[in-house]
């Protein structure tokens, strides 16, 4: 592989960029920019390190639950990914309950990074009982290469579609390419096993460079209107331990990045409650936490709430610290903040969490608990043939002022702004902006990036 070095001068700042071979030029209908995506499990699994992925949270939807990786298998040019899904249930006027379970795509909401899966099939099981024929409908965000229709002030900045057109074929119900979605079954099924099948992806080659294991404590901070149903517990913990931890306990863990790593995964057990489910119908079902990368003790990345592999060399800043219309680019990151779990995994529901009268012994056990965190480093190489290259931006909510104005892109030094004009031939897609995403144009799936 040939690498080219270019010396670029822009905004009074000289930067040396390492350019990988230019992806296939974008077609005329390609958007001027799109939002970045996490690398989907379909481009990671089945490449010789599945044991490192066991139990990994690969997708999450408040309406479809949490999917954790079990295994993968390749047969006859197909990739089969098996996941355990802790579902979500909803009342039905005619059937008592219906259950929704997530696809392997991830919706892009707020400053959460989305992830797209190609067209494929699904089979679903309740234990040994197959329920594939009983799948009723699919809510989904279409997998397509496009700019969001609204800024981040909208709950969904991509349209949510509904279909019952899910043909039953040899490998299960056929599904369209999607950036997240929820399939439905009649009845109350807390846990299902789903086998998702796709034509074997060929755009990426992923190598596991190592896993850094550490532990993290529960998150202690003023609730500030957050924490959902367990706000009384959070208030108890803060009143008891806030002074001891200096007001907030949320450690930053130094990254031990191997040479060549360009993607990172976070492996941790889920919290055993959905504390933001005001209906209480799914109160005791697992949820993931918020992980964020950081370059120092002040700045933070966008929220990372599912197990996609995130770009490591280009990281977008938290929406609360950016000043729209687009999120800023952070300086190189070298640490991570662990999941913001007010209640550590392993602690099941107790009514005292909502009353705020938990015993001193329980509070101490929560305070003392430590949860394992695996930081999985990958080197991902992308096959450029058949892909398109599109500049990356991440939409912000322009109505919300940045919480930390000093972190805005106009900061002296210019190290947040990487959208610099490049002079080389042939030009990059979209006018030479960087960073650039590498996409499968057919599914809208991001399969690589150039920082």
C-alpha positions in Angstrom: 0.0 0.0 0.0 1.4 3.4 -1.0 1.1 6.3 1.5 1.5 9.9 0.5 2.6 12.8 2.8 1.2 16.3 2.1 2.2 19.5 3.7 -0.9 21.7 4.1 -1.1 25.3 5.3 -4.5 26.7 6.2 -5.9 29.1 8.8 -2.3 30.1 9.7 -1.5 26.5 10.9 0.8 24.1 9.1 -0.3 20.4 9.4 1.2 17.3 8.0 -1.5 14.9 6.8 -1.0 11.2 6.0 -3.2 10.4 3.1 -4.3 6.9 2.4 -5.1 5.9 -1.2 -8.0 8.0 -2.4 -11.3 6.2 -2.3 -13.4 5.8 -5.4 -14.7 9.3 -6.4 -18.2 10.0 -5.1 -21.0 10.0 -7.6 -22.8 13.2 -8.6 -25.7 12.4 -6.3 -23.5 11.9 -3.3 -24.3 14.4 -0.5 -21.8 17.2 0.2 -21.4 15.9 3.7 -22.8 13.1 6.0 -22.5 12.3 9.6 -19.9 9.8 10.9 -20.9 6.3 11.9 -19.5 3.7 14.2 -18.2 0.6 12.5 -21.0 -2.0 12.6 -20.6 -5.5 14.0 -21.1 -7.0 10.5 -17.7 -5.5 9.6 -16.0 -6.8 12.7 -17.4 -10.3 13.5 -16.1 -13.5 12.0 -12.5 -12.3 11.5 -10.8 -14.5 14.1 -11.4 -12.8 17.4 -15.0 -13.4 18.3 -14.0 -14.5 21.8 -13.0 -10.9 22.5 -16.5 -9.8 21.5 -18.5 -12.2 23.6 -21.1 -10.2 25.6 -20.3 -7.0 23.8 -23.2 -4.5 23.5 -23.6 -4.2 19.7 -26.9 -2.2 19.5 -29.3 -0.4 21.8 -32.7 1.1 21.3 -35.0 2.5 24.0 -37.9 1.0 21.9 -36.1 -2.3 21.0 -33.8 -3.1 23.9 -30.2 -4.1 24.1 -28.4 -6.7 21.9 -25.2 -8.5 23.1 -22.9 -10.5 20.9 -23.0 -14.3 21.3 -21.1 -15.6 18.2 -20.8 -15.5 14.5 -20.4 -18.1 11.7 -19.6 -17.9 8.0 -21.2 -20.4 5.6 -21.5 -20.3 1.8 -20.6 -16.6 1.5 -23.0 -15.6 4.3 -22.2 -14.1 7.8 -24.5 -15.2 10.6 -24.4 -13.0 13.8 -26.1 -14.4 16.9 -27.1 -12.0 19.6 -29.0 -12.1 22.9 -31.6 -9.3 23.1 -33.1 -7.9 26.2 -36.3 -6.6 24.6 -38.8 -3.9 25.4 -42.6 -4.5 25.9 -45.5 -2.2 25.2 -49.2 -2.6 26.0 -51.5 -3.7 23.2 -55.2 -3.0 23.1 -55.9 -6.4 21.6 -53.1 -8.8 22.6 -52.1 -7.7 26.1 -48.5 -7.0 25.2 -46.3 -6.8 22.2 -42.5 -7.0 22.2 -40.0 -5.1 20.1 -36.4 -6.1 19.6 -33.6 -4.2 18.0 -31.9 -4.7 14.6 -28.1 -4.6 14.5 -28.2 -1.0 13.2 -28.0 2.0 15.5 -30.1 5.2 15.3 -28.2 8.6 15.3 -30.0 10.6 17.9 -28.7 13.7 19.8 -25.0 13.5 19.7 -25.0 9.7 19.6 -23.2 8.2 16.6 -25.3 5.9 14.4 -24.4 2.7 12.6 -25.8 1.0 9.6 -26.3 -2.6 8.6 -26.8 -3.8 5.0 -29.8 -5.7 3.7 -30.1 -9.1 5.3 -32.4 -11.6 7.1 -33.3 -12.3 10.7 -34.5 -15.4 12.6 -35.7 -15.1 16.2 -36.1 -17.6 19.0 -37.7 -17.8 22.4 -35.4 -20.4 23.8 -35.8 -23.4 21.4 -39.0 -22.1 20.0 -38.6 -20.3 16.7 -40.8 -17.2 16.2 -39.6 -15.9 12.9 -42.9 -16.4 11.1 -44.6 -14.4 13.9 -42.6 -11.1 13.3 -45.3 -8.5 12.6 -43.6 -5.2 11.6 -40.4 -3.2 11.5 -39.9 0.5 12.4 -36.5 1.6 10.9 -34.3 4.4 9.6 -33.5 3.6 6.0 -29.9 2.8 5.2 -29.0 5.3 2.6 -26.2 7.8 2.0 -27.6 11.2 2.9 -27.3 14.4 5.0 -29.7 14.6 8.0 -33.0 16.4 7.3 -32.9 18.5 10.5 -30.3 19.6 13.0 -29.8 17.9 16.3 -32.7 19.8 17.9 -35.0 17.1 16.6 -35.4 13.8 18.4 -35.1 12.0 15.0 -33.2 13.9 12.3 -33.7 11.0 9.9 -37.2 9.8 9.0 -38.5 6.7 10.7 -40.3 4.3 8.4 -42.8 1.5 9.0 -43.2 -1.7 7.0 -44.8 -5.1 7.2 -43.1 -6.1 4.0 -40.7 -8.6 5.5 -40.7 -11.6 3.1 -40.1 -15.0 4.8 -37.2 -16.6 2.9 -34.6 -19.4 3.4 -32.6 -17.4 5.9 -35.5 -15.7 7.7 -37.4 -12.5 7.3 -35.7 -10.2 4.8 -34.9 -6.8 6.1 -33.8 -3.6 4.4 -30.5 -1.9 5.1 -31.1 0.3 8.2 -29.6 2.7 10.6 -31.4 1.2 13.5 -34.8 -0.2 13.9 -37.2 -2.4 15.9 -39.0 -5.6 15.0 -42.2 -6.6 16.7 -43.7 -9.8 18.1 -47.0 -10.4 19.9 -46.7 -11.2 23.6 -44.3 -10.4 26.5 -40.9 -11.9 25.7 -38.2 -10.4 28.0 -35.3 -12.1 26.2 -35.0 -13.4 22.7 -32.1 -14.8 20.6 -31.8 -13.4 17.1 -29.7 -14.7 14.3 -29.0 -11.9 11.7 -27.6 -13.1 8.3 -25.9 -10.9 5.7 -24.0 -11.5 2.5 -20.4 -11.7 3.8 -19.1 -8.1 4.0 -15.9 -7.6 2.1 -15.1 -3.9 2.6 -13.1 -4.3 5.8 -10.3 -6.4 7.3 -10.3 -6.0 11.1 -7.4 -7.1 13.3 -7.6 -7.3 17.1 -4.5 -5.5 18.5 -5.3 -6.2 22.2 -7.7 -5.5 25.0 -7.0 -3.1 27.9 -8.8 -4.2 31.0 -9.6 -1.9 33.9 -12.4 -1.3 36.5 -14.6 1.7 37.2 -16.7 2.8 40.1 -20.3 4.1 40.1 -20.9 7.7 38.9 -21.4 10.2 41.7 -22.6 13.7 40.8 -25.5 16.1 41.4 -28.5 14.7 39.5 -29.1 18.1 37.8 -32.5 16.9 36.5 -31.1 13.6 35.2 -31.0 10.0 36.6 -34.6 9.3 35.8 -36.5 7.2 38.3 -33.6 6.7 40.6 -33.0 10.4 41.2 -33.7 9.9 44.9 -30.9 7.3 45.2 -28.6 9.7 43.3 -29.4 12.5 45.7 -28.7 10.1 48.6 -25.3 9.1 47.2 -24.3 12.6 46.5 -25.3 13.8 49.9 -23.3 11.0 51.6 -20.2 10.9 49.3 -20.1 14.1 47.3 -17.7 15.8 49.6 -15.5 12.7 49.8 -15.1 12.5 46.0 -14.7 16.2 45.6 -18.2 16.8 44.2 -18.0 14.4 41.3 -16.6 10.9 40.9 -16.0 10.1 37.2 -12.4 9.0 36.6 -10.6 9.4 33.4 -8.8 6.2 32.4 -5.5 6.6 30.3 -5.7 4.8 27.0 -2.9 2.3 26.2 -3.3 2.6 22.4 -1.2 0.0 20.4 0.5 1.2 17.3 -1.8 1.0 14.3 -5.1 1.1 16.2 -7.7 3.2 14.5 -10.9 2.0 16.1 -11.9 1.2 19.6 -14.7 -0.8 21.2 -15.9 -0.7 24.8 -16.9 -3.9 26.6 -18.8 -3.7 29.9 -21.9 -5.3 31.5 -25.1 -3.4 31.3 -27.0 -1.7 34.1 -29.9 -3.9 35.2 -32.5 -1.2 35.0 -34.0 1.2 32.5 -34.2 4.1 34.8 -35.6 6.5 32.1 -38.7 4.3 31.3 -41.4 6.5 32.8 -44.0 3.9 31.9 -42.2 1.4 34.2 -43.1 -1.4 31.8 -39.4 -2.1 31.2 -38.0 -0.9 34.5 -36.0 -4.0 35.2 -34.5 -4.5 31.7 -30.9 -3.8 31.0 -29.5 -0.6 29.5 -26.0 0.5 28.4 -24.1 3.5 29.7 -22.5 6.6 28.3 -18.7 6.3 27.4 -16.8 9.3 26.2 -13.2 9.8 24.9 -11.2 12.8 26.0 -8.0 14.7 25.2 -7.6 16.2 28.7 -9.5 16.7 32.0 -11.9 19.3 30.5 -13.1 18.3 27.1 -15.3 15.3 26.3 -16.4 13.5 23.2 -19.9 12.8 22.0 -21.9 10.2 24.0 -21.1 6.6 23.0 -23.9 4.4 24.2 -23.6 1.2 22.3 -20.9 -1.3 21.2 -20.1 -0.1 17.8 -16.4 0.4 17.0 -15.7 4.2 17.2 -13.0 6.1 15.2 -10.0 6.7 17.4 -8.1 9.3 15.3 -10.9 11.7 14.7 -13.3 12.4 17.6 -16.2 14.8 17.8 -16.8 17.0 20.8 -19.7 16.7 23.3 -22.8 18.7 22.2 -22.8 20.4 25.6 -19.4 21.8 24.8 -19.8 22.7 21.2 -21.4 25.7 19.6 -23.3 24.6 16.4 -24.2 24.2 13.6 -21.7 21.3 13.7 -19.8 19.6 16.5 -16.2 20.5 16.9 -13.3 18.1 16.3 -11.3 17.3 19.4 -7.5 17.3 19.7 -6.0 13.8 19.8 -7.6 11.8 22.6 -5.6 9.8 25.2 -8.2 8.9 27.8 -11.7 7.6 28.3 -14.5 8.3 30.8 -16.2 5.0 31.8 -20.0 4.4 31.6 -21.9 7.0 33.7 -23.7 4.4 35.8 -25.3 5.9 38.9 -26.1 2.3 39.8 -23.4 -0.3 39.0 -24.2 -3.4 37.1 -25.0 -6.3 39.4 -27.4 -4.3 41.5 -31.0 -5.2 40.7 -34.1 -3.1 41.3 -34.9 -2.0 44.9 -37.9 0.2 45.7 -35.7 2.3 47.9 -34.0 3.7 44.8 -37.1 5.6 44.0 -38.0 6.5 47.6 -34.5 7.7 48.6 -34.4 5.7 51.8 -31.8 3.1 51.0 -29.8 1.8 54.0 -26.3 2.9 54.8 -25.1 -0.6 54.1 -26.6 -0.6 50.6 -25.2 2.8 49.8 -21.7 1.7 50.9 -21.9 -1.4 48.7 -22.9 0.7 45.7 -20.0 3.1 46.5 -17.5 0.3 46.9 -18.5 -1.7 43.8 -16.2 -1.9 40.8 -17.3 -2.9 37.2 -14.9 -4.4 34.6 -14.3 -2.3 31.4 -12.6 -3.8 28.4 -11.1 -1.3 25.9 -10.7 -3.3 22.6 -8.3 -1.8 20.1 -8.7 -2.7 16.4 -6.8 -2.0 13.2 -9.3 -1.8 10.4 -8.2 -1.7 6.8 -10.8 -0.7 4.2 -11.0 -1.9 0.6 -11.6 1.2 -1.4 -12.9 -0.4 -4.6 -16.7 0.1 -4.8 -16.8 2.7 -2.0 -17.4 6.5 -2.0 -15.7 9.1 0.0 -17.7 11.9 1.7 -16.7 14.7 4.1 -17.8 14.1 7.7 -19.7 16.6 9.9 -21.8 16.0 12.9 -24.9 18.1 13.4 -25.5 20.1 16.6 -28.4 21.8 18.2 -27.9 25.5 17.3 -30.5 26.6 19.9 -28.2 25.4 22.7 -25.2 27.5 23.6 -22.0 25.7 24.3 -21.5 25.1 28.0 -17.7 25.8 27.7 -17.1 28.6 25.2 -13.3 28.2 25.4 -13.7 24.8 23.7 -15.3 26.3 20.5 -13.6 25.7 17.1 -12.5 29.4 17.0 -10.1 28.7 19.9 -6.6 30.1 19.2 -4.3 27.6 17.7 -6.9 26.1 15.3 -6.3 22.5 16.3 -10.1 21.7 16.4 -10.7 22.6 12.7 -9.6 20.0 10.3 -11.7 21.1 7.3 -8.7 22.6 5.5 -8.3 22.9 1.7 -5.9 20.3 0.3 -4.0 20.8 -3.0 -3.4 17.5 -4.7 -4.7 15.5 -7.6 -7.2 14.0 -7.9 -9.3 16.1 -5.5 -11.1 14.4 -2.6 -14.8 14.0 -2.8 -16.8 17.0 -1.6 -14.2 19.7 -2.2 -11.3 18.4 -0.2 -12.7 18.6 3.3 -11.3 16.4 6.1 -12.1 14.2 7.9 -13.6 11.9 5.2 -15.7 8.9 5.6 -15.5 5.8 3.4 -19.0 4.4 2.6 -20.7 1.5 1.0 -23.0 3.6 -1.2 -25.6 0.8 -1.5 -26.3 0.6 2.2 -25.0 4.0 3.4 -22.7 2.1 5.8 -19.5 3.8 6.9 -16.7 1.3 6.5 -13.6 3.4 7.2 -12.3 7.0 7.4 -9.4 9.2 6.6 -8.6 11.6 9.5 
